[in-house]
Amino acid sequence: MTNYHFNVVDRQGVIPDEEGTNFRFFSQALTEAKDSARDLAKQLLANRTVLLEQCVEITDDSGRVLAALPVMEVLRHPNFPRFQHQC
């Protein structure tokens, strides 16, 4: 199993996921990132925060970014959001 971290990135900086979560497959980490981005979008909308630069990035234990998902992408393409290489 691999430990993946789901950091929240915005123009203020990075909120790191210190512990991470273990998954057997990377596809499970991608699903977790989509769920996290959706939850973050709900929170930001409830607080009437502008959704422009928030992003969920998946990193490994060494801090290497494996994939990134802008929050706006899950709103534009809820079923099949496109991941990027970085936020």
PDB file of N, CA, C and O in Angstrom:
ATOM      1  N   MET A   1       0.846  -1.182   0.000  1.00  0.00           N
ATOM      2  CA  MET A   1       0.000   0.000   0.000  1.00  0.00           C
ATOM      3  C   MET A   1       0.886   1.237   0.000  1.00  0.00           C
ATOM      4  O   MET A   1       1.989   1.240   0.545  1.00  0.00           O
ATOM      5  N   THR A   2       0.376   2.268  -0.618  1.00  0.00           N
ATOM      6  CA  THR A   2       1.123   3.519  -0.723  1.00  0.00           C
ATOM      7  C   THR A   2       0.401   4.599   0.062  1.00  0.00           C
ATOM      8  O   THR A   2      -0.829   4.666   0.063  1.00  0.00           O
ATOM      9  N   ASN A   3       1.172   5.437   0.728  1.00  0.00           N
ATOM     10  CA  ASN A   3       0.614   6.547   1.494  1.00  0.00           C
ATOM     11  C   ASN A   3       0.569   7.794   0.608  1.00  0.00           C
ATOM     12  O   ASN A   3       1.596   8.242   0.097  1.00  0.00           O
ATOM     13  N   TYR A   4      -0.632   8.345   0.433  1.00  0.00           N
ATOM     14  CA  TYR A   4      -0.833   9.541  -0.382  1.00  0.00           C
ATOM     15  C   TYR A   4      -1.285  10.683   0.520  1.00  0.00           C
ATOM     16  O   TYR A   4      -2.029  10.477   1.478  1.00  0.00           O
ATOM     17  N   HIS A   5      -0.822  11.889   0.199  1.00  0.00           N
ATOM     18  CA  HIS A   5      -1.200  13.095   0.944  1.00  0.00           C
ATOM     19  C   HIS A   5      -2.057  13.969   0.037  1.00  0.00           C
ATOM     20  O   HIS A   5      -1.808  14.074  -1.164  1.00  0.00           O
ATOM     21  N   PHE A   6      -3.072  14.596   0.632  1.00  0.00           N
ATOM     22  CA  PHE A   6      -4.017  15.429  -0.109  1.00  0.00           C
ATOM     23  C   PHE A   6      -3.937  16.847   0.442  1.00  0.00           C
ATOM     24  O   PHE A   6      -4.647  17.202   1.382  1.00  0.00           O
ATOM     25  N   ASN A   7      -3.069  17.646  -0.153  1.00  0.00           N
ATOM     26  CA  ASN A   7      -2.843  19.020   0.295  1.00  0.00           C
ATOM     27  C   ASN A   7      -3.822  19.956  -0.400  1.00  0.00           C
ATOM     28  O   ASN A   7      -4.194  19.748  -1.555  1.00  0.00           O
ATOM     29  N   VAL A   8      -4.229  20.990   0.326  1.00  0.00           N
ATOM     30  CA  VAL A   8      -5.076  22.032  -0.255  1.00  0.00           C
ATOM     31  C   VAL A   8      -4.167  23.220  -0.561  1.00  0.00           C
ATOM     32  O   VAL A   8      -3.440  23.704   0.307  1.00  0.00           O
ATOM     33  N   VAL A   9      -4.220  23.673  -1.793  1.00  0.00           N
ATOM     34  CA  VAL A   9      -3.366  24.769  -2.245  1.00  0.00           C
ATOM     35  C   VAL A   9      -4.250  25.915  -2.715  1.00  0.00           C
ATOM     36  O   VAL A   9      -5.228  25.706  -3.433  1.00  0.00           O
ATOM     37  N   ASP A  10      -3.891  27.138  -2.299  1.00  0.00           N
ATOM     38  CA  ASP A  10      -4.539  28.341  -2.826  1.00  0.00           C
ATOM     39  C   ASP A  10      -3.510  29.452  -2.826  1.00  0.00           C
ATOM     40  O   ASP A  10      -2.336  29.213  -2.545  1.00  0.00           O
ATOM     41  N   ARG A  11      -3.939  30.661  -3.138  1.00  0.00           N
ATOM     42  CA  ARG A  11      -2.958  31.750  -3.241  1.00  0.00           C
ATOM     43  C   ARG A  11      -2.338  32.122  -1.900  1.00  0.00           C
ATOM     44  O   ARG A  11      -1.318  32.809  -1.854  1.00  0.00           O
ATOM     45  N   GLN A  12      -2.951  31.671  -0.810  1.00  0.00           N
ATOM     46  CA  GLN A  12      -2.405  31.918   0.534  1.00  0.00           C
ATOM     47  C   GLN A  12      -1.250  30.970   0.859  1.00  0.00           C
ATOM     48  O   GLN A  12      -0.409  31.267   1.708  1.00  0.00           O
ATOM     49  N   GLY A  13      -1.222  29.828   0.172  1.00  0.00           N
ATOM     50  CA  GLY A  13      -0.184  28.841   0.440  1.00  0.00           C
ATOM     51  C   GLY A  13      -0.733  27.430   0.394  1.00  0.00           C
ATOM     52  O   GLY A  13      -1.681  27.139  -0.335  1.00  0.00           O
ATOM     53  N   VAL A  14      -0.128  26.561   1.180  1.00  0.00           N
ATOM     54  CA  VAL A  14      -0.478  25.148   1.189  1.00  0.00           C
ATOM     55  C   VAL A  14      -0.933  24.746   2.588  1.00  0.00           C
ATOM     56  O   VAL A  14      -0.289  25.076   3.585  1.00  0.00           O
ATOM     57  N   ILE A  15      -2.046  24.030   2.644  1.00  0.00           N
ATOM     58  CA  ILE A  15      -2.463  23.397   3.890  1.00  0.00           C
ATOM     59  C   ILE A  15      -2.103  21.929   3.712  1.00  0.00           C
ATOM     60  O   ILE A  15      -2.786  21.200   2.992  1.00  0.00           O
ATOM     61  N   PRO A  16      -1.024  21.494   4.371  1.00  0.00           N
ATOM     62  CA  PRO A  16      -0.549  20.128   4.131  1.00  0.00           C
ATOM     63  C   PRO A  16      -1.378  19.074   4.852  1.00  0.00           C
ATOM     64  O   PRO A  16      -1.912  19.300   5.937  1.00  0.00           O
ATOM     65  N   ASP A  17      -1.462  17.948   4.223  1.00  0.00           N
ATOM     66  CA  ASP A  17      -2.036  16.751   4.825  1.00  0.00           C
ATOM     67  C   ASP A  17      -0.860  16.004   5.437  1.00  0.00           C
ATOM     68  O   ASP A  17      -0.144  15.281   4.743  1.00  0.00           O
ATOM     69  N   GLU A  18      -0.667  16.180   6.727  1.00  0.00           N
ATOM     70  CA  GLU A  18       0.510  15.635   7.406  1.00  0.00           C
ATOM     71  C   GLU A  18       0.519  14.109   7.470  1.00  0.00           C
ATOM     72  O   GLU A  18       1.574  13.488   7.335  1.00  0.00           O
ATOM     73  N   GLU A  19      -0.647  13.506   7.674  1.00  0.00           N
ATOM     74  CA  GLU A  19      -0.704  12.060   7.865  1.00  0.00           C
ATOM     75  C   GLU A  19      -0.797  11.279   6.568  1.00  0.00           C
ATOM     76  O   GLU A  19      -0.099  10.282   6.382  1.00  0.00           O
ATOM     77  N   GLY A  20      -1.659  11.733   5.674  1.00  0.00           N
ATOM     78  CA  GLY A  20      -1.882  11.000   4.443  1.00  0.00           C
ATOM     79  C   GLY A  20      -2.829   9.834   4.662  1.00  0.00           C
ATOM     80  O   GLY A  20      -3.295   9.585   5.775  1.00  0.00           O
ATOM     81  N   THR A  21      -3.103   9.126   3.578  1.00  0.00           N
ATOM     82  CA  THR A  21      -4.002   7.979   3.600  1.00  0.00           C
ATOM     83  C   THR A  21      -3.413   6.879   2.728  1.00  0.00           C
ATOM     84  O   THR A  21      -2.902   7.147   1.641  1.00  0.00           O
ATOM     85  N   ASN A  22      -3.485   5.653   3.204  1.00  0.00           N
ATOM     86  CA  ASN A  22      -2.968   4.514   2.449  1.00  0.00           C
ATOM     87  C   ASN A  22      -4.013   3.978   1.491  1.00  0.00           C
ATOM     88  O   ASN A  22      -5.172   3.773   1.851  1.00  0.00           O
ATOM     89  N   PHE A  23      -3.576   3.758   0.264  1.00  0.00           N
ATOM     90  CA  PHE A  23      -4.419   3.130  -0.743  1.00  0.00           C
ATOM     91  C   PHE A  23      -3.602   2.080  -1.481  1.00  0.00           C
ATOM     92  O   PHE A  23      -2.391   2.220  -1.651  1.00  0.00           O
ATOM     93  N   ARG A  24      -4.266   1.053  -1.904  1.00  0.00           N
ATOM     94  CA  ARG A  24      -3.613  -0.003  -2.674  1.00  0.00           C
ATOM     95  C   ARG A  24      -3.361   0.459  -4.112  1.00  0.00           C
ATOM     96  O   ARG A  24      -2.327   0.150  -4.704  1.00  0.00           O
ATOM     97  N   PHE A  25      -4.331   1.207  -4.664  1.00  0.00           N
ATOM     98  CA  PHE A  25      -4.239   1.635  -6.062  1.00  0.00           C
ATOM     99  C   PHE A  25      -4.290   3.156  -6.166  1.00  0.00           C
ATOM    100  O   PHE A  25      -4.980   3.819  -5.391  1.00  0.00           O
ATOM    101  N   PHE A  26      -3.554   3.697  -7.130  1.00  0.00           N
ATOM    102  CA  PHE A  26      -3.537   5.142  -7.342  1.00  0.00           C
ATOM    103  C   PHE A  26      -4.922   5.650  -7.724  1.00  0.00           C
ATOM    104  O   PHE A  26      -5.276   6.782  -7.392  1.00  0.00           O
ATOM    105  N   SER A  27      -5.702   4.839  -8.410  1.00  0.00           N
ATOM    106  CA  SER A  27      -7.056   5.245  -8.791  1.00  0.00           C
ATOM    107  C   SER A  27      -7.904   5.565  -7.559  1.00  0.00           C
ATOM    108  O   SER A  27      -8.788   6.420  -7.621  1.00  0.00           O
ATOM    109  N   GLN A  28      -7.645   4.895  -6.458  1.00  0.00           N
ATOM    110  CA  GLN A  28      -8.357   5.185  -5.217  1.00  0.00           C
ATOM    111  C   GLN A  28      -7.966   6.567  -4.683  1.00  0.00           C
ATOM    112  O   GLN A  28      -8.804   7.281  -4.134  1.00  0.00           O
ATOM    113  N   ALA A  29      -6.708   6.936  -4.843  1.00  0.00           N
ATOM    114  CA  ALA A  29      -6.246   8.267  -4.428  1.00  0.00           C
ATOM    115  C   ALA A  29      -6.884   9.345  -5.303  1.00  0.00           C
ATOM    116  O   ALA A  29      -7.228  10.418  -4.806  1.00  0.00           O
ATOM    117  N   LEU A  30      -7.045   9.073  -6.597  1.00  0.00           N
ATOM    118  CA  LEU A  30      -7.706  10.032  -7.482  1.00  0.00           C
ATOM    119  C   LEU A  30      -9.158  10.241  -7.066  1.00  0.00           C
ATOM    120  O   LEU A  30      -9.651  11.369  -7.080  1.00  0.00           O
ATOM    121  N   THR A  31      -9.834   9.179  -6.703  1.00  0.00           N
ATOM    122  CA  THR A  31     -11.224   9.284  -6.242  1.00  0.00           C
ATOM    123  C   THR A  31     -11.290  10.096  -4.952  1.00  0.00           C
ATOM    124  O   THR A  31     -12.183  10.927  -4.785  1.00  0.00           O
ATOM    125  N   GLU A  32     -10.365   9.864  -4.060  1.00  0.00           N
ATOM    126  CA  GLU A  32     -10.317  10.623  -2.805  1.00  0.00           C
ATOM    127  C   GLU A  32     -10.085  12.110  -3.081  1.00  0.00           C
ATOM    128  O   GLU A  32     -10.699  12.958  -2.435  1.00  0.00           O
ATOM    129  N   ALA A  33      -9.211  12.432  -4.027  1.00  0.00           N
ATOM    130  CA  ALA A  33      -8.959  13.830  -4.379  1.00  0.00           C
ATOM    131  C   ALA A  33     -10.216  14.476  -4.957  1.00  0.00           C
ATOM    132  O   ALA A  33     -10.515  15.628  -4.644  1.00  0.00           O
ATOM    133  N   LYS A  34     -10.958  13.750  -5.798  1.00  0.00           N
ATOM    134  CA  LYS A  34     -12.220  14.280  -6.349  1.00  0.00           C
ATOM    135  C   LYS A  34     -13.214  14.557  -5.226  1.00  0.00           C
ATOM    136  O   LYS A  34     -13.855  15.607  -5.201  1.00  0.00           O
ATOM    137  N   ASP A  35     -13.337  13.619  -4.305  1.00  0.00           N
ATOM    138  CA  ASP A  35     -14.253  13.808  -3.177  1.00  0.00           C
ATOM    139  C   ASP A  35     -13.827  14.999  -2.313  1.00  0.00           C
ATOM    140  O   ASP A  35     -14.667  15.777  -1.860  1.00  0.00           O
ATOM    141  N   SER A  36     -12.534  15.134  -2.093  1.00  0.00           N
ATOM    142  CA  SER A  36     -12.019  16.253  -1.300  1.00  0.00           C
ATOM    143  C   SER A  36     -12.284  17.588  -1.988  1.00  0.00           C
ATOM    144  O   SER A  36     -12.673  18.561  -1.342  1.00  0.00           O
ATOM    145  N   ALA A  37     -12.070  17.628  -3.303  1.00  0.00           N
ATOM    146  CA  ALA A  37     -12.314  18.863  -4.055  1.00  0.00           C
ATOM    147  C   ALA A  37     -13.795  19.231  -4.038  1.00  0.00           C
ATOM    148  O   ALA A  37     -14.139  20.408  -3.935  1.00  0.00           O
ATOM    149  N   ARG A  38     -14.665  18.244  -4.136  1.00  0.00           N
ATOM    150  CA  ARG A  38     -16.115  18.507  -4.066  1.00  0.00           C
ATOM    151  C   ARG A  38     -16.500  19.047  -2.688  1.00  0.00           C
ATOM    152  O   ARG A  38     -17.260  20.010  -2.585  1.00  0.00           O
ATOM    153  N   ASP A  39     -15.975  18.428  -1.633  1.00  0.00           N
ATOM    154  CA  ASP A  39     -16.260  18.901  -0.277  1.00  0.00           C
ATOM    155  C   ASP A  39     -15.750  20.318  -0.065  1.00  0.00           C
ATOM    156  O   ASP A  39     -16.423  21.147   0.547  1.00  0.00           O
ATOM    157  N   LEU A  40     -14.549  20.589  -0.581  1.00  0.00           N
ATOM    158  CA  LEU A  40     -13.978  21.926  -0.465  1.00  0.00           C
ATOM    159  C   LEU A  40     -14.837  22.943  -1.212  1.00  0.00           C
ATOM    160  O   LEU A  40     -15.056  24.047  -0.713  1.00  0.00           O
ATOM    161  N   ALA A  41     -15.323  22.590  -2.389  1.00  0.00           N
ATOM    162  CA  ALA A  41     -16.191  23.484  -3.160  1.00  0.00           C
ATOM    163  C   ALA A  41     -17.455  23.811  -2.372  1.00  0.00           C
ATOM    164  O   ALA A  41     -17.874  24.968  -2.327  1.00  0.00           O
ATOM    165  N   LYS A  42     -18.063  22.810  -1.754  1.00  0.00           N
ATOM    166  CA  LYS A  42     -19.264  23.041  -0.945  1.00  0.00           C
ATOM    167  C   LYS A  42     -18.985  24.002   0.201  1.00  0.00           C
ATOM    168  O   LYS A  42     -19.773  24.913   0.457  1.00  0.00           O
ATOM    169  N   GLN A  43     -17.869  23.804   0.889  1.00  0.00           N
ATOM    170  CA  GLN A  43     -17.501  24.679   2.002  1.00  0.00           C
ATOM    171  C   GLN A  43     -17.275  26.108   1.528  1.00  0.00           C
ATOM    172  O   GLN A  43     -17.755  27.058   2.145  1.00  0.00           O
ATOM    173  N   LEU A  44     -16.547  26.253   0.436  1.00  0.00           N
ATOM    174  CA  LEU A  44     -16.240  27.591  -0.075  1.00  0.00           C
ATOM    175  C   LEU A  44     -17.498  28.302  -0.547  1.00  0.00           C
ATOM    176  O   LEU A  44     -17.661  29.498  -0.307  1.00  0.00           O
ATOM    177  N   LEU A  45     -18.388  27.580  -1.215  1.00  0.00           N
ATOM    178  CA  LEU A  45     -19.644  28.185  -1.663  1.00  0.00           C
ATOM    179  C   LEU A  45     -20.517  28.579  -0.475  1.00  0.00           C
ATOM    180  O   LEU A  45     -21.144  29.638  -0.496  1.00  0.00           O
ATOM    181  N   ALA A  46     -20.564  27.751   0.550  1.00  0.00           N
ATOM    182  CA  ALA A  46     -21.352  28.063   1.745  1.00  0.00           C
ATOM    183  C   ALA A  46     -20.825  29.318   2.439  1.00  0.00           C
ATOM    184  O   ALA A  46     -21.590  30.078   3.035  1.00  0.00           O
ATOM    185  N   ASN A  47     -19.501  29.526   2.355  1.00  0.00           N
ATOM    186  CA  ASN A  47     -18.880  30.710   2.964  1.00  0.00           C
ATOM    187  C   ASN A  47     -18.802  31.890   2.005  1.00  0.00           C
ATOM    188  O   ASN A  47     -18.245  32.937   2.332  1.00  0.00           O
ATOM    189  N   ARG A  48     -19.371  31.705   0.813  1.00  0.00           N
ATOM    190  CA  ARG A  48     -19.368  32.743  -0.226  1.00  0.00           C
ATOM    191  C   ARG A  48     -17.955  33.190  -0.599  1.00  0.00           C
ATOM    192  O   ARG A  48     -17.688  34.374  -0.805  1.00  0.00           O
ATOM    193  N   THR A  49     -17.069  32.213  -0.678  1.00  0.00           N
ATOM    194  CA  THR A  49     -15.685  32.447  -1.069  1.00  0.00           C
ATOM    195  C   THR A  49     -15.546  32.226  -2.570  1.00  0.00           C
ATOM    196  O   THR A  49     -16.119  31.282  -3.114  1.00  0.00           O
ATOM    197  N   VAL A  50     -14.804  33.074  -3.230  1.00  0.00           N
ATOM    198  CA  VAL A  50     -14.591  32.958  -4.669  1.00  0.00           C
ATOM    199  C   VAL A  50     -13.789  31.686  -4.956  1.00  0.00           C
ATOM    200  O   VAL A  50     -12.762  31.425  -4.329  1.00  0.00           O
ATOM    201  N   LEU A  51     -14.278  30.911  -5.910  1.00  0.00           N
ATOM    202  CA  LEU A  51     -13.621  29.653  -6.285  1.00  0.00           C
ATOM    203  C   LEU A  51     -12.770  29.869  -7.530  1.00  0.00           C
ATOM    204  O   LEU A  51     -13.235  29.668  -8.652  1.00  0.00           O
ATOM    205  N   LEU A  52     -11.559  30.267  -7.333  1.00  0.00           N
ATOM    206  CA  LEU A  52     -10.697  30.492  -8.492  1.00  0.00           C
ATOM    207  C   LEU A  52      -9.392  29.713  -8.420  1.00  0.00           C
ATOM    208  O   LEU A  52      -8.981  29.094  -9.402  1.00  0.00           O
ATOM    209  N   GLU A  53      -8.759  29.741  -7.296  1.00  0.00           N
ATOM    210  CA  GLU A  53      -7.403  29.222  -7.244  1.00  0.00           C
ATOM    211  C   GLU A  53      -7.203  28.054  -6.295  1.00  0.00           C
ATOM    212  O   GLU A  53      -6.068  27.630  -6.074  1.00  0.00           O
ATOM    213  N   GLN A  54      -8.274  27.527  -5.731  1.00  0.00           N
ATOM    214  CA  GLN A  54      -8.136  26.421  -4.807  1.00  0.00           C
ATOM    215  C   GLN A  54      -7.906  25.128  -5.585  1.00  0.00           C
ATOM    216  O   GLN A  54      -8.455  24.926  -6.668  1.00  0.00           O
ATOM    217  N   CYS A  55      -7.088  24.268  -5.010  1.00  0.00           N
ATOM    218  CA  CYS A  55      -6.684  23.062  -5.700  1.00  0.00           C
ATOM    219  C   CYS A  55      -6.348  21.990  -4.661  1.00  0.00           C
ATOM    220  O   CYS A  55      -5.847  22.297  -3.579  1.00  0.00           O
ATOM    221  N   VAL A  56      -6.624  20.747  -4.999  1.00  0.00           N
ATOM    222  CA  VAL A  56      -6.220  19.617  -4.166  1.00  0.00           C
ATOM    223  C   VAL A  56      -5.096  18.903  -4.906  1.00  0.00           C
ATOM    224  O   VAL A  56      -5.259  18.493  -6.056  1.00  0.00           O
ATOM    225  N   GLU A  57      -3.952  18.758  -4.237  1.00  0.00           N
ATOM    226  CA  GLU A  57      -2.851  18.054  -4.877  1.00  0.00           C
ATOM    227  C   GLU A  57      -2.570  16.751  -4.131  1.00  0.00           C
ATOM    228  O   GLU A  57      -2.661  16.679  -2.905  1.00  0.00           O
ATOM    229  N   ILE A  58      -2.233  15.747  -4.895  1.00  0.00           N
ATOM    230  CA  ILE A  58      -1.858  14.454  -4.343  1.00  0.00           C
ATOM    231  C   ILE A  58      -0.348  14.369  -4.376  1.00  0.00           C
ATOM    232  O   ILE A  58       0.272  14.551  -5.424  1.00  0.00           O
ATOM    233  N   THR A  59       0.246  14.088  -3.216  1.00  0.00           N
ATOM    234  CA  THR A  59       1.693  13.921  -3.159  1.00  0.00           C
ATOM    235  C   THR A  59       2.026  12.578  -2.520  1.00  0.00           C
ATOM    236  O   THR A  59       1.198  11.968  -1.843  1.00  0.00           O
ATOM    237  N   ASP A  60       3.254  12.135  -2.750  1.00  0.00           N
ATOM    238  CA  ASP A  60       3.735  10.939  -2.069  1.00  0.00           C
ATOM    239  C   ASP A  60       4.433  11.367  -0.777  1.00  0.00           C
ATOM    240  O   ASP A  60       4.468  12.554  -0.452  1.00  0.00           O
ATOM    241  N   ASP A  61       4.982  10.413  -0.051  1.00  0.00           N
ATOM    242  CA  ASP A  61       5.620  10.724   1.233  1.00  0.00           C
ATOM    243  C   ASP A  61       6.824  11.650   1.092  1.00  0.00           C
ATOM    244  O   ASP A  61       7.183  12.340   2.046  1.00  0.00           O
ATOM    245  N   SER A  62       7.450  11.676  -0.081  1.00  0.00           N
ATOM    246  CA  SER A  62       8.609  12.558  -0.278  1.00  0.00           C
ATOM    247  C   SER A  62       8.201  13.970  -0.684  1.00  0.00           C
ATOM    248  O   SER A  62       9.054  14.847  -0.816  1.00  0.00           O
ATOM    249  N   GLY A  63       6.885  14.199  -0.887  1.00  0.00           N
ATOM    250  CA  GLY A  63       6.408  15.524  -1.271  1.00  0.00           C
ATOM    251  C   GLY A  63       6.287  15.733  -2.764  1.00  0.00           C
ATOM    252  O   GLY A  63       5.927  16.824  -3.206  1.00  0.00           O
ATOM    253  N   ARG A  64       6.579  14.713  -3.549  1.00  0.00           N
ATOM    254  CA  ARG A  64       6.476  14.815  -5.009  1.00  0.00           C
ATOM    255  C   ARG A  64       5.000  14.862  -5.405  1.00  0.00           C
ATOM    256  O   ARG A  64       4.213  14.010  -4.994  1.00  0.00           O
ATOM    257  N   VAL A  65       4.631  15.869  -6.210  1.00  0.00           N
ATOM    258  CA  VAL A  65       3.252  16.009  -6.667  1.00  0.00           C
ATOM    259  C   VAL A  65       2.985  14.966  -7.750  1.00  0.00           C
ATOM    260  O   VAL A  65       3.682  14.904  -8.763  1.00  0.00           O
ATOM    261  N   LEU A  66       1.956  14.147  -7.511  1.00  0.00           N
ATOM    262  CA  LEU A  66       1.584  13.090  -8.447  1.00  0.00           C
ATOM    263  C   LEU A  66       0.431  13.508  -9.361  1.00  0.00           C
ATOM    264  O   LEU A  66       0.344  13.073 -10.509  1.00  0.00           O
ATOM    265  N   ALA A  67      -0.452  14.360  -8.832  1.00  0.00           N
ATOM    266  CA  ALA A  67      -1.595  14.863  -9.601  1.00  0.00           C
ATOM    267  C   ALA A  67      -2.194  16.031  -8.837  1.00  0.00           C
ATOM    268  O   ALA A  67      -2.016  16.150  -7.625  1.00  0.00           O
ATOM    269  N   ALA A  68      -2.903  16.887  -9.552  1.00  0.00           N
ATOM    270  CA  ALA A  68      -3.547  18.044  -8.936  1.00  0.00           C
ATOM    271  C   ALA A  68      -4.912  18.241  -9.566  1.00  0.00           C
ATOM    272  O   ALA A  68      -5.106  18.007 -10.759  1.00  0.00           O
ATOM    273  N   LEU A  69      -5.856  18.677  -8.739  1.00  0.00           N
ATOM    274  CA  LEU A  69      -7.218  18.873  -9.218  1.00  0.00           C
ATOM    275  C   LEU A  69      -7.747  20.220  -8.743  1.00  0.00           C
ATOM    276  O   LEU A  69      -8.047  20.379  -7.559  1.00  0.00           O
ATOM    277  N   PRO A  70      -7.868  21.192  -9.641  1.00  0.00           N
ATOM    278  CA  PRO A  70      -8.468  22.474  -9.258  1.00  0.00           C
ATOM    279  C   PRO A  70      -9.931  22.272  -8.863  1.00  0.00           C
ATOM    280  O   PRO A  70     -10.646  21.485  -9.484  1.00  0.00           O
ATOM    281  N   VAL A  71     -10.359  22.972  -7.847  1.00  0.00           N
ATOM    282  CA  VAL A  71     -11.739  22.859  -7.379  1.00  0.00           C
ATOM    283  C   VAL A  71     -12.717  23.225  -8.489  1.00  0.00           C
ATOM    284  O   VAL A  71     -13.762  22.589  -8.622  1.00  0.00           O
ATOM    285  N   MET A  72     -12.397  24.228  -9.277  1.00  0.00           N
ATOM    286  CA  MET A  72     -13.285  24.622 -10.381  1.00  0.00           C
ATOM    287  C   MET A  72     -13.492  23.484 -11.381  1.00  0.00           C
ATOM    288  O   MET A  72     -14.544  23.402 -12.014  1.00  0.00           O
ATOM    289  N   GLU A  73     -12.521  22.625 -11.525  1.00  0.00           N
ATOM    290  CA  GLU A  73     -12.628  21.516 -12.475  1.00  0.00           C
ATOM    291  C   GLU A  73     -13.723  20.528 -12.068  1.00  0.00           C
ATOM    292  O   GLU A  73     -14.405  19.980 -12.933  1.00  0.00           O
ATOM    293  N   VAL A  74     -13.900  20.293 -10.771  1.00  0.00           N
ATOM    294  CA  VAL A  74     -14.969  19.368 -10.347  1.00  0.00           C
ATOM    295  C   VAL A  74     -16.342  20.007 -10.517  1.00  0.00           C
ATOM    296  O   VAL A  74     -17.344  19.297 -10.605  1.00  0.00           O
ATOM    297  N   LEU A  75     -16.403  21.325 -10.564  1.00  0.00           N
ATOM    298  CA  LEU A  75     -17.669  21.996 -10.837  1.00  0.00           C
ATOM    299  C   LEU A  75     -17.971  21.988 -12.335  1.00  0.00           C
ATOM    300  O   LEU A  75     -19.123  21.822 -12.737  1.00  0.00           O
ATOM    301  N   ARG A  76     -16.947  22.165 -13.152  1.00  0.00           N
ATOM    302  CA  ARG A  76     -17.133  22.164 -14.609  1.00  0.00           C
ATOM    303  C   ARG A  76     -17.424  20.763 -15.151  1.00  0.00           C
ATOM    304  O   ARG A  76     -18.268  20.584 -16.029  1.00  0.00           O
ATOM    305  N   HIS A  77     -16.721  19.791 -14.619  1.00  0.00           N
ATOM    306  CA  HIS A  77     -16.824  18.409 -15.104  1.00  0.00           C
ATOM    307  C   HIS A  77     -16.983  17.468 -13.902  1.00  0.00           C
ATOM    308  O   HIS A  77     -16.035  16.776 -13.530  1.00  0.00           O
ATOM    309  N   PRO A  78     -18.170  17.440 -13.299  1.00  0.00           N
ATOM    310  CA  PRO A  78     -18.339  16.679 -12.052  1.00  0.00           C
ATOM    311  C   PRO A  78     -18.092  15.176 -12.184  1.00  0.00           C
ATOM    312  O   PRO A  78     -17.614  14.549 -11.239  1.00  0.00           O
ATOM    313  N   ASN A  79     -18.404  14.600 -13.320  1.00  0.00           N
ATOM    314  CA  ASN A  79     -18.231  13.156 -13.461  1.00  0.00           C
ATOM    315  C   ASN A  79     -16.817  12.747 -13.867  1.00  0.00           C
ATOM    316  O   ASN A  79     -16.304  11.723 -13.416  1.00  0.00           O
ATOM    317  N   PHE A  80     -16.199  13.551 -14.715  1.00  0.00           N
ATOM    318  CA  PHE A  80     -14.868  13.215 -15.208  1.00  0.00           C
ATOM    319  C   PHE A  80     -13.951  14.437 -15.195  1.00  0.00           C
ATOM    320  O   PHE A  80     -13.556  14.926 -16.254  1.00  0.00           O
ATOM    321  N   PRO A  81     -13.611  14.930 -14.007  1.00  0.00           N
ATOM    322  CA  PRO A  81     -12.706  16.087 -13.956  1.00  0.00           C
ATOM    323  C   PRO A  81     -11.309  15.696 -14.445  1.00  0.00           C
ATOM    324  O   PRO A  81     -10.867  14.559 -14.282  1.00  0.00           O
ATOM    325  N   ARG A  82     -10.640  16.663 -15.040  1.00  0.00           N
ATOM    326  CA  ARG A  82      -9.297  16.429 -15.573  1.00  0.00           C
ATOM    327  C   ARG A  82      -8.241  16.836 -14.545  1.00  0.00           C
ATOM    328  O   ARG A  82      -8.218  17.973 -14.075  1.00  0.00           O
ATOM    329  N   PHE A  83      -7.395  15.912 -14.219  1.00  0.00           N
ATOM    330  CA  PHE A  83      -6.292  16.190 -13.306  1.00  0.00           C
ATOM    331  C   PHE A  83      -5.169  16.864 -14.067  1.00  0.00           C
ATOM    332  O   PHE A  83      -5.019  16.677 -15.274  1.00  0.00           O
ATOM    333  N   GLN A  84      -4.379  17.653 -13.348  1.00  0.00           N
ATOM    334  CA  GLN A  84      -3.222  18.329 -13.913  1.00  0.00           C
ATOM    335  C   GLN A  84      -1.961  17.778 -13.269  1.00  0.00           C
ATOM    336  O   GLN A  84      -2.017  16.949 -12.360  1.00  0.00           O
ATOM    337  N   HIS A  85      -0.827  18.253 -13.758  1.00  0.00           N
ATOM    338  CA  HIS A  85       0.456  17.818 -13.177  1.00  0.00           C
ATOM    339  C   HIS A  85       0.787  18.575 -11.899  1.00  0.00           C
ATOM    340  O   HIS A  85       1.507  18.074 -11.036  1.00  0.00           O
ATOM    341  N   GLN A  86       0.252  19.794 -11.789  1.00  0.00           N
ATOM    342  CA  GLN A  86       0.461  20.592 -10.581  1.00  0.00           C
ATOM    343  C   GLN A  86      -0.620  21.652 -10.485  1.00  0.00           C
ATOM    344  O   GLN A  86      -1.321  21.937 -11.455  1.00  0.00           O
ATOM    345  N   CYS A  87      -0.744  22.229  -9.298  1.00  0.00           N
ATOM    346  CA  CYS A  87      -1.750  23.281  -9.087  1.00  0.00           C
ATOM    347  C   CYS A  87      -1.340  24.561  -9.768  1.00  0.00           C
ATOM    348  O   CYS A  87      -2.063  25.555  -9.700  1.00  0.00           O
TER     349      CYS A  87
END
